[in-house]
Amino acid sequence: MHKADRPLTVAGVLLSMFMGAMEATIVATAMPTVVEKLGGIEYYGWVGAVYLLTSTVMMPLYGKLSDLHGRKPIMLLSMAVFLAGSMASGLSRSMTQLIVFRALQGIGAGGLQPVSITIIGDIFEPEERARMQGVFGAVWGVAAMSGPLLGGLIVRALSWRWIFFINVPFGLLSTFFLTAFFHEHKATHAHRLDLGGAALLTGSIVTLLLGAGRFEPERMLPLAAVLLCAFLWVECRVSEPVLSLALLRRTVIGISSVAGAAVGAVLSSTVIYLPLYVQAVLGGTPTQAGATVSPILIGWPIASTIGGRLLPRTGYRPLVRTGFAVVMTMSIALAVLLRHGASAVPLGLTMFAMGAGMGVANSALIIAVQESATWQERGVATASTIFFRTIGGAVAVGALGAVLAAGIGPNVPASVLNRLLAPEHGGIDAAVATRVAGQLSAGLYRVFDAIAVISVAALAAALLFPHKHLARRPRPADSLAGD
């Protein structure tokens, strides 16, 4: 790769990351309004969960494909699918359609983050990657601050549909930069993609999420276990598995996967359910709900920048343990604050600190995993780590939706809950609104208690992370083009 092309390639990657970060805050901000317009609060968790589900299923496959066929074509493929799903989601006429099109959007999103991070791993040495955290942090910070603001403005001035359409210009610009300036050379040989393993993995995740969401759990959970066992049996016997079990047996990658699954559950569940509390219980606007969540994506890049500079001196383990300890502390604090009826300001400060913990730990985990794999394994290793973090979030969001429904109880009509999310509680009688908000609060207390317990498990896994320092390792000659 020409030296002049690297900054432009980074620009394309950062645009895709910006789009992903903004997607999280915009959609979370607008979801209560979407439910108020389309109805179907019983499907509130599914709009986020199905996106997480499909993106999670696709991550290992995209990672493997990028190792086999190169990063660039797979990145462009995932971008095209993501943009198609974004447009279709914005055109949805019912909650069912939105869930289907969010699934398509997730299929594309499954390649954006892992392949982007793998590209950065290819074009930068480990020491450079640590220093680049400042640049990545700035992008995440701008996205975090602009996402809720744009989300609130779009919902008020235009329509909730534009929270999906806004992805298109960013995606097209990212595609242009990657197409024009990212050049790689990958030695090719005959491949046999593990389609059987991919199908079994997809089936096991789908049935697991359905069971966790209380959809025939007596059938879905055992079926998920059977499919998972079949998947593991297949992966042990194919020459090029979609999810390498040999990689997972490496200490750094294995512990990172377990810890990532737990912290992913904390992150995704908090981002999904906290706006519901702010808007339905506190009576806040969509903008206020988004402003409460967005500090997590402000604290994240700030701490990530600091952690990236400390990484060459401290090694991975101190940063991983410190970050997870902060996440656990803030998760417990959040559960306590909600029970005491805290306002949006202390909740936002707590989210900022939680984001700082995430930022410190995440950068160290990703770089450690990439340095534990060769170039030919880096795509699937990176994707596998993000896969486990996302599957933790997908399962938790679905399962905690069931916890929320159980906490609310069966005596509250869905139509009343939908109106509770509208401005001024949709004109519901004040006494009824207070009673329903109280029942919703009871369900949300259970949700955030469960999140706090999960955060304790995440720290327990992080304490097992091995002592390992940043090491320089040259990239293979065939990983980048020499034109």
Helices and strands as residue ranges (DSSP letters): H 5-38, G 41-43, H 44-69, H 71-90, H 95-123, H 126-131, H 133-157, H 162-165, H 167-181, H 195-212, H 217-235, H 245-248, H 251-276, I 277-281, H 286-293, H 296-314, H 316-339, H 344-370, H 375-408, H 414-420, G 423-427, H 430-462, G 477-479
